[in-house]
Amino acid sequence: MRVNARFEGDAEQQLNYLAEATGLGVSEVLRTSVQHYYDQWRARRSGLTHFTAFIGKGRSGRSDVAGSYKARLAEGWAAKHQGRTPAVHEPTPPYAGAESDKGGA
């Protein structure tokens, strides 16, 4: 593809600077610049922006998931721990004989 573009002012100075600093011709600087710009946009599009298109699209068949997630989480934990509530902050003895040392002899 052949492109005819007019660069004036700052854009012209920037293009000339890049060509001089890199040792590339103006056409190659423009091709490289377009490639860099393209890569940036592709990286943005391939990140989480595509992922967000799928959020909330699942069909579980349940219409109350958002309103009842705490109850469902509690049910899952109860099933995992076979009905007993796990003691989250229960201290563990530092060594095997610690339980018998309590109360002193």
TIFILUM-405871 format. One record per residue: residue number from 1; z negated, x negated, y of N, C-alpha, C, O, CB in turn. Coordinates in pm, whole numbers. Each point is the difference from the previous one (the first is absolute). Glycine has a CB too. Example, Ala and Ser with C-alpha at 12.3 -4.5 7.8 and 13.67 -1.06 7.14 Angstrom:
2
{r 1 {-780 -1319 -569} {0 89 119} {0 -90 120} {-66 -104 -2} {-59 293 -115}}
{r 2 {197 -154 222} {-6 -82 119} {-73 77 109} {-17 -51 111} {232 -67 -174}}
This chain:
105
{r 1 {0 -86 -116} {0 86 116} {0 -91 123} {-75 -97 6} {-48 286 -130}}
{r 2 {203 -159 216} {5 -73 126} {-74 83 104} {23 121 12} {199 -232 -71}}
{r 3 {-312 45 134} {-79 67 101} {25 -69 134} {0 -122 10} {-176 190 -180}}
{r 4 {196 13 271} {15 -52 136} {-117 53 80} {-13 121 19} {268 -132 -35}}
{r 5 {-342 -79 64} {-120 42 72} {-11 -79 129} {45 -114 10} {-160 173 -226}}
{r 6 {54 3 314} {-21 -65 129} {-149 -30 15} {-84 91 -8} {285 29 112}}
{r 7 {-233 -245 -83} {-138 -43 23} {-10 -49 144} {77 -85 44} {-109 21 -289}}
{r 8 {-63 120 317} {-20 -39 139} {-149 -24 24} {-84 52 -72} {288 81 146}}
{r 9 {-235 -211 28} {-139 -21 42} {-84 -65 -107} {38 -102 -57} {-16 298 202}}
{r 10 {-138 -135 -172} {-95 -57 -96} {61 -12 -139} {-21 -101 -67} {-166 199 199}}
{r 11 {261 1 -176} {58 -3 -133} {96 -118 -14} {3 -65 -104} {-26 314 88}}
{r 12 {100 -275 118} {93 -114 -3} {-77 -131 -7} {35 -89 -78} {134 222 209}}
{r 13 {-273 -146 -50} {-81 -122 -1} {-69 -20 -136} {-6 -112 -51} {-30 138 299}}
{r 14 {-14 82 -305} {-67 -10 -130} {98 -41 -108} {-32 -84 -84} {-132 259 155}}
{r 15 {282 -118 -69} {102 -34 -100} {42 -145 14} {11 -72 -100} {70 310 100}}
{r 16 {-58 -283 122} {37 -140 22} {-112 -94 -42} {26 -106 -58} {121 177 247}}
{r 17 {-272 -35 -161} {-115 -82 -40} {-5 -12 -152} {-18 -110 -53} {-108 182 259}}
{r 18 {140 39 -274} {-7 -3 -147} {112 -85 -59} {-22 -76 -94} {-82 304 97}}
{r 19 {223 -215 52} {113 -78 -49} {-26 -150 20} {27 -81 -88} {130 273 139}}
{r 20 {-209 -227 65} {-27 -141 28} {-116 -53 -83} {8 -110 -55} {79 143 287}}
{r 21 {-193 44 -241} {-120 -44 -72} {25 -14 -150} {-56 -89 -64} {-84 200 237}}
{r 22 {223 -26 -229} {24 -2 -145} {122 -84 -38} {15 -39 -115} {-119 263 102}}
{r 23 {188 -250 110} {123 -73 -30} {106 87 -66} {100 -52 -50} {-236 -153 27}}
{r 24 {115 334 24} {96 95 -60} {93 52 108} {-31 -6 119} {-136 71 -296}}
{r 25 {280 -14 133} {91 65 93} {-54 137 37} {-89 53 -66} {283 -179 -30}}
{r 26 {-139 182 202} {-46 131 49} {17 106 -109} {-89 82 -20} {150 -147 255}}
{r 27 {51 63 -306} {22 100 -106} {-104 -13 -110} {-50 101 -50} {295 -104 101}}
{r 28 {-278 -119 -90} {-99 -20 -106} {-139 42 47} {-76 57 -78} {213 -245 -14}}
{r 29 {-171 161 218} {-128 44 54} {-7 153 -5} {-104 56 -36} {91 -260 187}}
{r 30 {121 270 -114} {2 147 -4} {-12 52 -143} {-73 95 -25} {213 -93 233}}
{r 31 {-69 -64 -302} {-11 42 -141} {-142 -18 -50} {-56 88 -67} {298 -149 28}}
{r 32 {-302 -54 71} {-137 -29 -44} {-98 98 64} {-95 45 -64} {154 -287 34}}
{r 33 {-36 273 158} {-89 93 69} {8 139 -61} {-102 67 -18} {130 -199 227}}
{r 34 {93 175 -240} {16 132 -64} {-67 0 -136} {-65 98 -37} {282 -61 160}}
{r 35 {-203 -145 -200} {-64 -9 -132} {-152 6 13} {-66 69 -77} {259 -204 -7}}
{r 36 {-247 64 181} {-145 0 23} {-49 141 38} {-101 48 -53} {112 -291 126}}
{r 37 {59 306 17} {-35 136 44} {8 98 -117} {-87 86 -17} {171 -138 248}}
{r 38 {21 39 -310} {18 85 -118} {-115 -21 -99} {-56 97 -51} {306 -108 81}}
{r 39 {-286 -115 -56} {-109 -30 -94} {-132 61 46} {-78 51 -81} {194 -263 18}}
{r 40 {-142 206 194} {-122 60 53} {-3 150 -25} {-103 53 -42} {93 -233 217}}
{r 41 {118 247 -149} {4 145 -20} {-10 38 -146} {-65 98 -34} {202 -79 238}}
{r 42 {-73 -96 -291} {-8 28 -143} {-143 -19 -50} {-47 76 -84} {287 -147 55}}
{r 43 {-308 -31 80} {-139 -24 -42} {-89 116 43} {-89 40 -75} {126 -289 92}}
{r 44 {-15 301 100} {-78 115 46} {27 122 -86} {-92 74 -36} {96 -164 269}}
{r 45 {120 111 -266} {39 119 -77} {-42 -9 -146} {-24 102 -64} {215 -73 217}}
{r 46 {-201 -151 -206} {-33 -12 -142} {-150 -9 -25} {-43 -4 -115} {260 -109 81}}
{r 47 {-296 110 140} {-145 -9 -16} {-61 135 -29} {56 79 -75} {-58 -273 228}}
{r 48 {-112 221 -94} {-74 123 -25} {68 123 58} {-36 113 -34} {-169 -247 32}}
{r 49 {304 115 89} {66 117 56} {69 80 -109} {3 123 6} {29 -244 211}}
{r 50 {24 54 -318} {59 73 -111} {-108 67 -85} {19 111 -50} {174 -272 47}}
{r 51 {-306 93 -11} {-109 55 -78} {-52 130 60} {-30 94 -73} {-31 -325 2}}
{r 52 {52 237 203} {-54 119 64} {88 122 -23} {-48 113 13} {-56 -259 158}}
{r 53 {229 126 -204} {87 114 -28} {-44 73 -127} {35 116 -19} {154 -236 133}}
{r 54 {-266 53 -201} {-41 60 -126} {-140 58 4} {-38 74 -92} {187 -233 -21}}
{r 55 {-226 129 214} {-138 48 7} {-1 152 14} {68 56 86} {-142 -273 18}}
{r 56 {-3 281 -188} {-12 145 3} {114 74 -64} {8 122 12} {-135 -152 191}}
{r 57 {216 -40 -271} {117 65 -60} {-22 37 -146} {83 70 -59} {60 -198 216}}
{r 58 {-253 83 -216} {-25 28 -140} {-31 146 -25} {-49 70 89} {-32 -301 -114}}
{r 59 {107 275 -93} {-26 140 -38} {-95 1 -119} {43 -4 -115} {185 78 200}}
{r 60 {-357 -68 -56} {-98 1 -108} {-20 141 -55} {-56 17 -109} {-57 -215 212}}
{r 61 {159 298 -29} {-23 137 -41} {-129 56 56} {-27 119 -14} {154 -165 -191}}
{r 62 {-207 -39 269} {-126 44 59} {17 11 151} {54 -90 64} {-187 -20 -250}}
{r 63 {87 220 241} {11 20 144} {-129 -35 72} {-6 6 123} {174 172 -165}}
{r 64 {-272 -215 -34} {-131 -24 61} {-43 -146 -6} {-118 -30 17} {57 260 -78}}
{r 65 {153 -321 39} {-36 -140 -20} {-72 -57 122} {-103 -66 -15} {299 40 -139}}
{r 66 {-144 49 272} {-61 -56 120} {-139 57 25} {-89 -71 46} {316 39 49}}
{r 67 {-246 159 -124} {-128 64 27} {-104 -22 -107} {-119 23 25} {244 143 100}}
{r 68 {-85 -209 -243} {-97 -12 -108} {-4 -139 -62} {-44 -17 -113} {79 256 68}}
{r 69 {10 -339 119} {5 -133 -60} {-139 -54 -33} {-14 -74 -98} {224 33 224}}
{r 70 {-312 75 -47} {-134 -51 -28} {-53 57 -132} {-60 -72 -80} {17 50 326}}
{r 71 {65 149 -268} {-44 62 -125} {75 -60 -118} {-60 -26 -105} {5 239 227}}
{r 72 {184 -235 -106} {79 -59 -109} {-43 -144 -26} {-3 -43 -116} {196 191 176}}
{r 73 {-227 -221 44} {-49 -137 -16} {-133 0 -75} {-21 -83 -88} {139 15 300}}
{r 74 {-206 159 -177} {-130 11 -68} {19 35 -147} {-69 -53 -87} {-39 123 302}}
{r 75 {203 20 -243} {29 36 -140} {49 -122 -78} {-41 -23 -114} {97 258 186}}
{r 76 {31 -312 -9} {52 -119 -66} {-108 -102 -29} {-4 -58 -108} {220 96 221}}
{r 77 {-304 -59 -15} {-109 -95 -20} {-96 50 -108} {-48 -78 -82} {68 5 321}}
{r 78 {-47 204 -240} {-90 56 -101} {59 -20 -139} {-72 -36 -94} {-13 206 260}}
{r 79 {215 -147 -179} {64 -18 -130} {-2 -148 -41} {-19 -33 -117} {166 234 162}}
{r 80 {-127 -287 51} {1 -143 -30} {-137 -49 -44} {-10 -83 -90} {193 52 256}}
{r 81 {-286 83 -104} {-136 -44 -32} {-71 98 -94} {-122 -3 -12} {113 -111 234}}
{r 82 {86 199 -287} {-47 94 -101} {-116 85 48} {-101 17 -69} {177 -176 -104}}
{r 83 {-61 210 293} {-97 94 50} {-119 -60 71} {-74 72 66} {146 69 -247}}
{r 84 {-93 -271 170} {-114 -58 70} {47 -61 130} {108 -57 8} {-226 11 -226}}
{r 85 {37 60 318} {32 -56 130} {-37 -147 -1} {-115 -34 -28} {77 256 143}}
{r 86 {132 -310 -87} {-32 -143 -2} {-92 -38 116} {15 51 111} {205 -97 -222}}
{r 87 {-314 -41 84} {-91 -49 103} {70 -115 72} {6 -112 -51} {-214 182 -81}}
{r 88 {259 -42 248} {78 -99 72} {-86 -113 52} {40 -116 -7} {120 294 69}}
{r 89 {-279 -145 -11} {-84 -101 62} {-119 -39 -87} {-102 -47 51} {173 135 170}}
{r 90 {-60 -68 -347} {-108 -35 -91} {-8 -151 -13} {98 -64 -37} {-70 282 -88}}
{r 91 {-144 -277 154} {-9 -146 -9} {6 -47 -144} {-48 68 -91} {-87 -71 301}}
{r 92 {192 -112 -229} {4 -59 -133} {-98 -115 -4} {-12 -74 97} {253 140 -129}}
{r 93 {-312 -82 -79} {-97 -110 -8} {72 -135 5} {110 -13 -54} {-266 160 -82}}
{r 94 {96 -245 201} {66 -130 11} {6 -76 -132} {85 -88 -17} {-162 81 251}}
{r 95 {-12 39 -326} {4 -63 -132} {-55 97 -103} {-58 103 36} {32 -333 66}}
{r 96 {43 201 -227} {-32 92 -108} {-145 42 -3} {-28 115 -32} {210 -217 -96}}
{r 97 {-277 15 160} {-141 32 -11} {-58 66 124} {-121 20 7} {102 -209 -159}}
{r 98 {99 222 247} {-50 53 127} {-68 135 -17} {-100 26 68} {281 -148 48}}
{r 99 {-132 208 -202} {-59 131 -19} {-143 -9 -53} {-86 78 41} {316 14 -82}}
{r 100 {-255 -186 -50} {-134 -11 -58} {-96 -69 96} {-122 12 -17} {224 -20 -211}}
{r 101 {-51 -62 327} {-87 -69 97} {-54 94 106} {-96 -34 70} {225 -173 -109}}
{r 102 {-69 327 54} {-46 93 101} {-141 50 -37} {-30 22 -117} {269 46 167}}
{r 103 {-320 -51 48} {-134 53 -24} {-99 -110 -32} {-121 22 2} {223 187 -83}}
{r 104 {-53 -326 53} {-87 -117 -20} {-89 14 -120} {-30 111 -43} {34 -149 285}}
{r 105 {-46 -72 -296} {-89 4 -116} {-134 -57 32} {-87 -5 -87} {281 -12 -59}}
